[in-house]
């Protein structure tokens, strides 16, 4: 078996770890992690991954995963998950009216629409129809 080299923690992860260590030194035994620290942990996990962040901060993996997942999705009125990211990027040639719309639902279904011409449909309504909202 080879030995693993310990990598230096990125600055953002190291900063989060220091915040947790500072809180642990001053807390009363049995108190829960405050919400502002959980927000730091969730933000850090979004960048470096849940497993690595949980190890570095000394928090429960499953609790951090649950909080990260809850933070990454938006629930609409009927309980369905809506998109958290929507991008319309213009083409390099502004003379032709053309765009490609990629849609994906939480279940993994995908739809790509290639639009050409002067009239562009209501993309908000189109995406809501696809997602069943």
KAVENRA-V433932 format. One record per residue. N is the residue number from 0. RES is the residue in three letters. PHI is phi in radians with two decimals (999 if undefined). Layout:
# KAVENRA-V433932
n: <N | N>
res: <RES | RES>
phi: <PHI | PHI>
This chain:
# KAVENRA-V433932
n: <0 | 1 | 2 | 3 | 4 | 5 | 6 | 7 | 8 | 9 | 10 | 11 | 12 | 13 | 14 | 15 | 16 | 17 | 18 | 19 | 20 | 21 | 22 | 23 | 24 | 25 | 26 | 27 | 28 | 29 | 30 | 31 | 32 | 33 | 34 | 35 | 36 | 37 | 38 | 39 | 40 | 41 | 42 | 43 | 44 | 45 | 46 | 47 | 48 | 49 | 50 | 51 | 52 | 53 | 54 | 55 | 56 | 57 | 58 | 59 | 60 | 61 | 62 | 63 | 64 | 65 | 66 | 67 | 68 | 69 | 70 | 71 | 72 | 73 | 74 | 75 | 76 | 77 | 78 | 79 | 80 | 81 | 82 | 83 | 84 | 85 | 86 | 87 | 88 | 89 | 90 | 91 | 92 | 93 | 94 | 95 | 96 | 97 | 98 | 99 | 100 | 101 | 102 | 103 | 104 | 105 | 106 | 107 | 108 | 109 | 110 | 111 | 112 | 113 | 114 | 115 | 116 | 117 | 118 | 119 | 120 | 121 | 122 | 123 | 124 | 125 | 126 | 127 | 128 | 129 | 130 | 131 | 132>
res: <UNK | UNK | UNK | UNK | UNK | UNK | UNK | UNK | UNK | UNK | UNK | UNK | UNK | UNK | UNK | UNK | UNK | UNK | UNK | UNK | UNK | UNK | UNK | UNK | UNK | UNK | UNK | UNK | UNK | UNK | UNK | UNK | UNK | UNK | UNK | UNK | UNK | UNK | UNK | UNK | UNK | UNK | UNK | UNK | UNK | UNK | UNK | UNK | UNK | UNK | UNK | UNK | UNK | UNK | UNK | UNK | UNK | UNK | UNK | UNK | UNK | UNK | UNK | UNK | UNK | UNK | UNK | UNK | UNK | UNK | UNK | UNK | UNK | UNK | UNK | UNK | UNK | UNK | UNK | UNK | UNK | UNK | UNK | UNK | UNK | UNK | UNK | UNK | UNK | UNK | UNK | UNK | UNK | UNK | UNK | UNK | UNK | UNK | UNK | UNK | UNK | UNK | UNK | UNK | UNK | UNK | UNK | UNK | UNK | UNK | UNK | UNK | UNK | UNK | UNK | UNK | UNK | UNK | UNK | UNK | UNK | UNK | UNK | UNK | UNK | UNK | UNK | UNK | UNK | UNK | UNK | UNK | UNK>
phi: <999 | -1.52 | -1.65 | -1.54 | -1.46 | -1.38 | -1.46 | -1.15 | -1.24 | -1.07 | -1.01 | -1.13 | -1.21 | -1.13 | -1.11 | -1.09 | -1.06 | -1.11 | -1.10 | -1.16 | -1.10 | -1.07 | -1.12 | -1.11 | -1.21 | -1.87 | -1.37 | -1.51 | -1.04 | 1.63 | -1.36 | -1.41 | -1.14 | -1.18 | -0.98 | -1.02 | -1.25 | -1.09 | -1.10 | -1.08 | -1.12 | -1.13 | -1.09 | -1.16 | -1.12 | -1.10 | -1.65 | -1.96 | 1.69 | -1.17 | -1.08 | -1.11 | -1.18 | -1.04 | -1.12 | -1.16 | -1.61 | 1.25 | -1.98 | -1.18 | -0.99 | -1.19 | -1.15 | -1.14 | -1.08 | -1.06 | -1.17 | -1.17 | -1.13 | -1.14 | -1.34 | -1.57 | -2.21 | -1.95 | -1.74 | -1.58 | -0.90 | -1.47 | 1.63 | -1.31 | -1.61 | -1.70 | -1.20 | -1.81 | -2.45 | -2.50 | -2.25 | -2.07 | -1.84 | -1.25 | -1.32 | -1.17 | -1.66 | -1.29 | -1.26 | -1.50 | -1.62 | -2.69 | -2.70 | -2.07 | -2.02 | -1.87 | -2.10 | -2.52 | -1.73 | -1.03 | -1.39 | 1.76 | -1.19 | -2.22 | -2.52 | -2.03 | -2.12 | -1.87 | -1.81 | -2.30 | 2.03 | -1.40 | -1.75 | -1.88 | -1.20 | -1.21 | -1.17 | -1.12 | -1.14 | -1.07 | -1.19 | -1.11 | -1.12 | -1.09 | -1.40 | 1.25 | -1.46>
